[in-house]
Amino acid sequence: MHVPSPNRMDDRAEQVAFMRQYSFATLVTADSGAAPRATHLPFVVVEESAGLRLVAHLARVNPQWRDFGGAAEALVIFQGPHAYISPTLYQRQPSVPTWNYAAVHVYGRLRLLEGREDKLSALRQLVTVNEAPWLAEMERLPADFLELKLGGIVAFDIAVTRVEARWKLSQDRTPQERRNIVDALNGSEDGAARTLAGMTPLEPGA
């Protein structure tokens, strides 16, 4: 991802918080010589002493999992709020429209979780993050039903090797222009635009 220096977000805590908030992300892989494949999946972000790890699963009928044995890195794209920015909000004219957004690209090595307990662990982590009270109900599922579901998925994790984060939030504009942008975003009917307003820094270097 192209990340100009004013838009870089290198704070690891903010990156992780963002990934967890927007955890329904896009997994991109490519087998040698083949076209890239992408699947939209919920991810669990795990912080460990060794670094970050992503945990997820996809349907076994999805052929993308066959790319997992390759040596190339996988890419996971976490997409956050985004919004159109009108040139009428700028003091400097002439100006053109742009689009503000926040996104995190995560690269790493894929590993299949093939054992039954490893698959169960991946599912338990996903349930715990999204609906912890249902975990007890999951444990009471009929054994044959659970085995059928486990057989229909491919669980995996990704050992994160690098993270690129871009917060494109009009950091190159004047304080007045930023205030204009924040006011316009806060007045939008689009909830994502209002969320973006809260992320937009009002002062240079913020």
C-alpha positions, -999 to 999 in steps of 0.1 A, spaced: 0 0 0 13 35 -9 15 54 24 28 90 22 45 101 54 17 125 66 -7 96 65 14 69 82 -1 53 114 27 35 131 12 32 166 8 -5 171 -19 -2 198 -40 19 174 -34 -5 145 -46 -35 167 -76 -16 180 -86 -7 144 -81 -43 132 -104 -56 160 -130 -29 153 -131 -37 116 -124 -74 119 -144 -85 88 -115 -82 64 -103 -94 30 -78 -123 26 -58 -121 -6 -36 -149 -18 -19 -160 -50 -6 -193 -60 25 -193 -82 16 -181 -117 -22 -179 -109 -44 -149 -105 -49 -136 -70 -79 -149 -50 -98 -129 -23 -123 -140 4 -141 -118 29 -137 -133 64 -140 -124 101 -106 -125 118 -94 -127 154 -64 -106 162 -41 -122 188 -13 -104 205 15 -126 217 51 -121 229 63 -132 195 41 -107 177 7 -105 161 -13 -135 148 -45 -136 129 -69 -165 132 -98 -174 108 -115 -201 88 -132 -205 54 -154 -230 38 -136 -261 25 -154 -258 -8 -137 -224 -13 -106 -233 -35 -86 -204 -20 -73 -226 8 -53 -246 -17 -31 -215 -21 -20 -217 15 9 -241 8 28 -216 -13 58 -196 -1 43 -162 -9 30 -139 18 -8 -136 23 -23 -101 26 -53 -92 48 -70 -59 42 -88 -43 71 -110 -15 57 -124 12 80 -146 43 75 -143 63 43 -160 94 28 -161 118 -1 -145 152 6 -158 181 -14 -135 207 -27 -159 234 -15 -145 228 20 -111 241 10 -98 276 14 -73 272 -14 -89 273 -49 -89 258 -74 -91 224 -56 -105 190 -65 -125 163 -46 -108 135 -27 -117 105 -6 -106 101 30 -103 67 46 -85 45 71 -71 11 62 -46 -15 75 -28 -40 53 -13 -70 72 12 -94 56 22 -128 69 27 -165 65 -3 -188 65 -5 -220 84 -33 -246 82 -48 -257 115 -57 -292 105 -62 -309 139 -97 -312 154 -87 -294 185 -70 -266 166 -101 -261 145 -122 -260 176 -99 -235 192 -102 -212 162 -139 -214 164 -140 -208 201 -118 -177 197 -141 -163 171 -172 -169 192 -155 -155 223 -147 -122 205 -181 -118 190 -206 -135 213 -189 -149 244 -222 -159 262 -229 -183 233 -197 -203 239 -214 -225 265 -242 -233 239 -215 -242 213 -201 -267 237 -235 -284 240 -240 -289 202 -247 -325 192 -215 -343 185 -225 -354 150 -236 -319 140 -204 -304 153 -182 -329 134 -201 -322 102 -195 -285 106 -158 -290 114 -154 -311 83 -167 -283 62 -142 -257 71 -105 -250 68 -90 -232 98 -58 -213 96 -37 -186 112 -13 -160 99 20 -151 117 21 -113 109 54 -102 94 46 -65 87 18 -40 90 10 -10 68 -15 15 81 -28 46 63 -50 72 79 -58 96 50 -75 123 70 -66 156 53 -35 160 73 -21 182 45 -49 208 48 -50 239 70 -67 239 104 -97 258 91 -101 234 62 -99 204 86 -126 221 108 -148 225 76 -142 188 68 -151 176 103 -182 198 104 -193 184 70 -187 148 80 -205 152 113 -235 166 94 -236 136 71 -264 110 72 -237 84 66 -225 69 99 -191 60 84 -186 97 76 -194 107 111 -170 81 125 -143 95 101 -149 129 115 -139 117 150 -107 104 136 -97 135 117 -71 156 135 -79 193 138 -43 206 144 -12 200 123 9 171 135 -20 157 156 
